[in-house]
Amino acid sequence: MLEQINAMLIDMMGPLGPLFAVGILGVILVCLTLPFMLKKEKNPMDRLKNEVKRGASNDKDDGAALRRKQGTDKLDKYAKFLEPEDQKQLEGMKLVLLQAGYKGKSAVRTFHFMQFALGMLFLMGGTIYALFLAGDDISSTNLILSILLPGCAGYYLPKYWIEKRRQERMQEIESGFPDALDLMLVCVEAGQSLDQAIIRVAEEIRAGYPALADEFALVAHEMKAGKDRIVVLKDMAERAGVPDVASFVTVMIQSASFGTSIAEALRVYAGEMRDKRVMRAEEKANVLPTKLTLGTMMFTVQPLMIILIGPSVYDIYVNLNSGASYHPSKYIP
């Protein structure tokens, strides 16, 4: 019976028919197994907690219930599957997503869900291409590559996107930080406190640097909530991931510890940040001639050689084909 099935598959899909059938069967089995793997077992303690929460929610208005609603119920039941079990790895992933600008509580679950969904989608696309579009004469190596490479690309695409967003956000914060320090120095010297200066800076720089404005606004809200200033500034440096912000936080902590003037510390550090920005601009300007040289060699030398040597090569080719005598002195001075 197995030989008959094997012969039938070969007749229908070519020599690689059995391999295609095994691949399709594997995908079907994975799709059938996933609901059981993703299903989260109910804990009796969770049921008691839900009853307590339900009883407490009856005593409050609908507005409070809406505020408690997080909108992540669809992924909460898959949290065990979508979130790393290692707490250190989970915190590291949350930090990377924070630095990329994703601050939601379900950011880690959404990220891993996108990795899984895109990986499976691209894998199915590669399988369809290998089965119906590649033809029967495809080799086993090309078959495996055409199936696995799209799956790997889909799996790593969210990671590439997060890293790109993270680098862009860090560059934006680094570019706008000297201007924010100058504005903060003006506010402090005008008589405002550091908390008021941070609020004003967050309002003024939002048009040019929204990521940095969000960080300062979050610092202002945490300070209003009563959180310690040193802890708030350290959290800001960790979320930003920029060495300049970390150095600024160190300066502010030292100024508060030793009782020195915040305005004087801001004046010195703001001057250093302006000098550092000029140095970064000069560094980019110094690299520019090298880039121009490479571009000139790639796009100018070849057309120039064709213009200079092309007519002589064509003349030599015509003379050789016509049987005329070839005199090198005619073309070489």
Phi and psi in degrees as a GROMACS rama.xvg file:
@    title "Ramachandran Plot"
@    xaxis  label "Phi"
@    yaxis  label "Psi"
@TYPE xy
-63.5498  -37.1797  LEU-2
-66.5343  -36.0821  GLU-3
-66.1154  -42.5393  GLN-4
-64.3911  -40.7509  ILE-5
-62.5233  -43.9595  ASN-6
-65.6715  -37.0124  ALA-7
-66.3433  -40.885  MET-8
-65.6361  -38.8372  LEU-9
-65.7671  -38.3373  ILE-10
-67.7452  -34.5075  ASP-11
-81.5903  -43.7794  MET-12
-121.221  9.29748  MET-13
92.5894  -171.296  GLY-14
-60.4825  -28.755  PRO-15
-93.4179  17.0739  LEU-16
-58.1473  -46.21  GLY-17
-60.5094  -37.4205  PRO-18
-66.3559  -40.6363  LEU-19
-61.4534  -42.7206  PHE-20
-62.7341  -40.6648  ALA-21
-64.9839  -40.6711  VAL-22
-63.3489  -44.7355  GLY-23
-63.3368  -41.5679  ILE-24
-63.01  -39.2993  LEU-25
-63.8291  -41.7494  GLY-26
-63.9981  -40.8456  VAL-27
-63.7229  -42.5664  ILE-28
-64.4021  -39.3025  LEU-29
-63.1442  -43.9939  VAL-30
-63.8974  -34.5568  CYS-31
-74.6421  -28.38  LEU-32
-83.5241  -27.8355  THR-33
-57.7717  -44.0093  LEU-34
-58.0328  -35.2852  PRO-35
-73.6664  -33.6997  PHE-36
-71.9261  -37.3477  MET-37
-80.5956  -14.8153  LEU-38
-70.6984  122.948  LYS-39
-91.0206  127.825  LYS-40
-70.456  138.094  GLU-41
-78.17  134.858  LYS-42
-98.5926  132.222  ASN-43
-58.4165  -34.0683  PRO-44
-65.4905  -35.7288  MET-45
-64.4194  -35.8679  ASP-46
-64.7144  -40.4455  ARG-47
-65.5973  -39.7537  LEU-48
-65.168  -38.8995  LYS-49
-65.1424  -36.5554  ASN-50
-66.9761  -38.8244  GLU-51
-65.1447  -43.6801  VAL-52
-64.4726  -37.3334  LYS-53
-66.5561  -37.539  ARG-54
-68.4823  -36.3579  GLY-55
-72.3864  -32.9879  ALA-56
-70.6605  -23.3011  SER-57
-68.5028  -21.7117  ASN-58
-88.2692  -1.46488  ASP-59
-117.451  165.537  LYS-60
-79.7617  175.397  ASP-61
-70.1816  -29.4182  ASP-62
-62.98  -40.9942  GLY-63
-65.5116  -37.1862  ALA-64
-65.4581  -38.0715  ALA-65
-66.8568  -35.6249  LEU-66
-68.1722  -32.6797  ARG-67
-74.8537  -20.9816  ARG-68
-68.3159  124.721  LYS-69
-97.8961  -18.0755  GLN-70
73.9258  22.5272  GLY-71
-121.762  24.7923  THR-72
-62.211  -32.3397  ASP-73
-67.0901  -28.5995  LYS-74
-103.425  -13.7096  LEU-75
-63.0295  -37.2447  ASP-76
-73.7225  -13.0625  LYS-77
-106.06  17.5481  TYR-78
-62.9598  -34.9629  ALA-79
-65.4772  -31.6452  LYS-80
-86.2021  -33.7078  PHE-81
-91.7743  -16.9637  LEU-82
-107.737  142.368  GLU-83
-64.1133  143.577  PRO-84
-77.3452  -27.9644  GLU-85
-72.9094  122.918  ASP-86
-65.4204  -37.2952  GLN-87
-65.7138  -42.0166  LYS-88
-65.9489  -37.0199  GLN-89
-65.4365  -43.6786  LEU-90
-65.1241  -37.9258  GLU-91
-64.0183  -39.9223  GLY-92
-67.8145  -38.1024  MET-93
-63.0885  -38.7675  LYS-94
-65.5816  -42.0207  LEU-95
-62.4118  -42.4457  VAL-96
-68.7843  -35.076  LEU-97
-63.2747  -42.9679  LEU-98
-66.9544  -23.5416  GLN-99
-85.5071  -7.66379  ALA-100
101.948  5.49207  GLY-101
-101.286  105.493  TYR-102
-108.599  4.54065  LYS-103
-70.2523  156.967  GLY-104
-68.5703  -27.28  LYS-105
-97.89  20.1802  SER-106
-64.513  -41.6631  ALA-107
-66.3455  -42.4968  VAL-108
-64.0592  -43.7204  ARG-109
-62.9411  -39.6083  THR-110
-62.988  -48.2383  PHE-111
-69.6621  -31.7726  HIS-112
-65.49  -40.9708  PHE-113
-65.8542  -38.9123  MET-114
-60.167  -46.96  GLN-115
-66.2085  -44.6513  PHE-116
-66.7211  -45.9228  ALA-117
-68.1805  -36.4783  LEU-118
-61.5722  -45.517  GLY-119
-67.8472  -38.9029  MET-120
-65.209  -46.5687  LEU-121
-67.9586  -33.4889  PHE-122
-65.0413  -41.6257  LEU-123
-65.735  -37.8614  MET-124
-62.773  -42.7887  GLY-125
-64.5506  -36.6635  GLY-126
-66.0964  -42.3389  THR-127
-63.4149  -40.6597  ILE-128
-62.9857  -43.0702  TYR-129
-67.9149  -32.5189  ALA-130
-80.9107  -40.4066  LEU-131
-114.825  -22.7303  PHE-132
-110.37  -24.3009  LEU-133
-77.3267  -25.5995  ALA-134
96.1496  174.169  GLY-135
-84.509  -18.8784  ASP-136
-89.6381  14.9169  ASP-137
-75.3218  140.604  ILE-138
-79.1046  165.693  SER-139
-65.4274  -38.7488  SER-140
-63.519  -46.7201  THR-141
-65.3906  -33.3266  ASN-142
-63.4976  -47.216  LEU-143
-64.3778  -41.7074  ILE-144
-66.082  -40.1226  LEU-145
-67.555  -20.7757  SER-146
-92.8809  -44.2945  ILE-147
-79.6811  -38.1059  LEU-148
-60.9547  -46.6682  LEU-149
-60.8313  -37.1297  PRO-150
-63.6606  -43.787  GLY-151
-65.0139  -38.6207  CYS-152
-64.2768  -42.7882  ALA-153
-65.9365  -33.5347  GLY-154
-70.3966  -39.0265  TYR-155
-91.199  -4.55522  TYR-156
-63.4056  -46.0424  LEU-157
-60.9123  -35.8678  PRO-158
-65.2258  -41.2698  LYS-159
-63.6094  -41.0584  TYR-160
-63.8855  -43.4969  TRP-161
-64.6176  -42.2097  ILE-162
-65.3924  -38.5811  GLU-163
-65.4145  -45.5318  LYS-164
-62.0835  -38.3653  ARG-165
-63.9522  -45.5362  ARG-166
-65.3903  -41.0145  GLN-167
-63.9674  -40.619  GLU-168
-68.5174  -41.4262  ARG-169
-64.132  -38.8426  MET-170
-66.6187  -38.1199  GLN-171
-64.391  -43.2039  GLU-172
-64.8509  -41.4265  ILE-173
-65.0962  -36.0454  GLU-174
-72.5889  -37.8432  SER-175
-90.0349  -7.67798  GLY-176
-66.4931  -40.9516  PHE-177
-60.197  -41.1993  PRO-178
-64.6149  -38.4039  ASP-179
-64.7522  -38.5696  ALA-180
-66.3678  -40.9358  LEU-181
-61.268  -43.4774  ASP-182
-66.6452  -38.2421  LEU-183
-65.3428  -37.9935  MET-184
-63.9701  -41.5028  LEU-185
-62.5499  -41.8715  VAL-186
-65.8035  -42.8262  CYS-187
-67.1001  -42.4539  VAL-188
-69.2403  -21.4228  GLU-189
-79.4001  -6.69718  ALA-190
112.39  0.521521  GLY-191
-81.1493  154.871  GLN-192
-77.3581  170.471  SER-193
-64.0979  -37.5047  LEU-194
-64.69  -44.089  ASP-195
-66.37  -36.6426  GLN-196
-64.3818  -39.875  ALA-197
-64.3838  -40.789  ILE-198
-63.7859  -42.7959  ILE-199
-66.303  -40.7341  ARG-200
-62.8082  -41.9811  VAL-201
-61.2468  -34.509  ALA-202
-75.1926  -37.8854  GLU-203
-79.2702  -33.5786  GLU-204
-96.0706  6.79504  ILE-205
-66.2518  -32.1351  ARG-206
-67.1097  -37.1033  ALA-207
-94.6058  -36.3382  GLY-208
-134.682  79.6456  TYR-209
-65.2594  -33.4413  PRO-210
-64.6581  -44.6146  ALA-211
-67.2125  -35.9922  LEU-212
-64.323  -38.862  ALA-213
-62.8116  -39.847  ASP-214
-64.8275  -45.4762  GLU-215
-66.1766  -36.9721  PHE-216
-65.2209  -39.9213  ALA-217
-65.011  -38.6397  LEU-218
-61.9567  -43.1308  VAL-219
-63.7733  -42.3904  ALA-220
-65.7144  -40.2741  HIS-221
-66.6488  -37.0969  GLU-222
-66.3712  -38.9212  MET-223
-64.452  -32.0606  LYS-224
-74.6903  -7.31114  ALA-225
99.4942  9.34044  GLY-226
-74.2663  148.052  LYS-227
-61.7927  138.256  ASP-228
-63.8341  -40.3195  ARG-229
-64.1985  -42.1582  ILE-230
-65.1686  -39.6283  VAL-231
-63.7424  -43.9506  VAL-232
-67.0434  -38.0586  LEU-233
-64.8917  -39.1551  LYS-234
-64.4174  -36.5462  ASP-235
-64.1426  -44.2009  MET-236
-62.4506  -37.595  ALA-237
-70.0329  -38.6747  GLU-238
-70.019  -37.9057  ARG-239
-71.0052  -42.804  ALA-240
72.5878  18.9654  GLY-241
-108.909  131.309  VAL-242
-60.408  -33.1023  PRO-243
-63.7592  -40.6667  ASP-244
-67.7477  -39.2569  VAL-245
-63.2538  -39.891  ALA-246
-66.5762  -38.3856  SER-247
-62.0406  -42.9582  PHE-248
-62.8345  -40.3325  VAL-249
-61.9512  -41.4914  THR-250
-63.5916  -42.9332  VAL-251
-65.6783  -39.2097  MET-252
-66.5263  -43.3997  ILE-253
-64.9116  -39.0795  GLN-254
-64.1255  -39.8665  SER-255
-71.8024  -32.8251  ALA-256
-72.4713  -41.1813  SER-257
-93.8498  -3.65184  PHE-258
74.7959  22.5305  GLY-259
-82.0989  170.766  THR-260
-72.7317  128.945  SER-261
-67.7454  -36.4655  ILE-262
-62.9889  -42.2673  ALA-263
-65.7505  -41.5948  GLU-264
-63.8906  -40.4194  ALA-265
-65.8074  -37.933  LEU-266
-63.4803  -44.8451  ARG-267
-66.2697  -45.3873  VAL-268
-71.1361  -35.412  TYR-269
-64.2059  -38.8025  ALA-270
-62.9979  -40.4876  GLY-271
-64.6935  -38.558  GLU-272
-67.0509  -37.1916  MET-273
-65.046  -42.7134  ARG-274
-63.7588  -38.3329  ASP-275
-66.8086  -36.9208  LYS-276
-66.6586  -38.1177  ARG-277
-65.4356  -38.7368  VAL-278
-64.8464  -38.126  MET-279
-65.5914  -38.9401  ARG-280
-66.071  -40.4192  ALA-281
-65.7132  -36.1185  GLU-282
-63.4911  -42.8912  GLU-283
-65.5692  -36.4483  LYS-284
-68.3121  -34.4679  ALA-285
-70.6502  -28.1759  ASN-286
-78.3703  -20.7012  VAL-287
-59.8355  -43.9988  LEU-288
-58.9967  -37.3466  PRO-289
-63.8673  -42.5701  THR-290
-65.0259  -38.7739  LYS-291
-66.5141  -35.9916  LEU-292
-63.2718  -44.2549  THR-293
-62.6611  -41.5702  LEU-294
-64.6816  -38.7409  GLY-295
-64.2755  -42.2535  THR-296
-66.0048  -34.7236  MET-297
-79.7851  -36.4026  MET-298
-114.001  -3.8558  PHE-299
-116.543  -40.3411  THR-300
-65.291  -44.0006  VAL-301
-63.1399  -49.2529  GLN-302
-61.2047  -36.0089  PRO-303
-64.349  -43.0379  LEU-304
-64.593  -36.8991  MET-305
-65.3744  -40.6837  ILE-306
-67.2252  -38.5971  ILE-307
-78.8956  -42.1375  LEU-308
-98.6  -21.91  ILE-309
-55.6593  -49.7107  GLY-310
-60.236  -40.1799  PRO-311
-65.1261  -42.1305  SER-312
-63.766  -40.8176  VAL-313
-65.5186  -41.0118  TYR-314
-63.8699  -42.6054  ASP-315
-62.2865  -41.9488  ILE-316
-64.1426  -41.1598  TYR-317
-66.931  -41.7289  VAL-318
-66.301  -38.8103  ASN-319
-66.6363  -39.5068  LEU-320
-72.1937  -29.155  ASN-321
-84.1043  -6.53091  SER-322
86.188  7.21909  GLY-323
-73.581  156.313  ALA-324
-70.5235  145.767  SER-325
-107.048  120.372  TYR-326
-118.367  109.212  HIS-327
-59.5121  -30.1034  PRO-328
-64.6837  -19.7182  SER-329
-70.6196  -29.7924  LYS-330
-107.026  -21.7906  TYR-331
-109.013  117.319  ILE-332
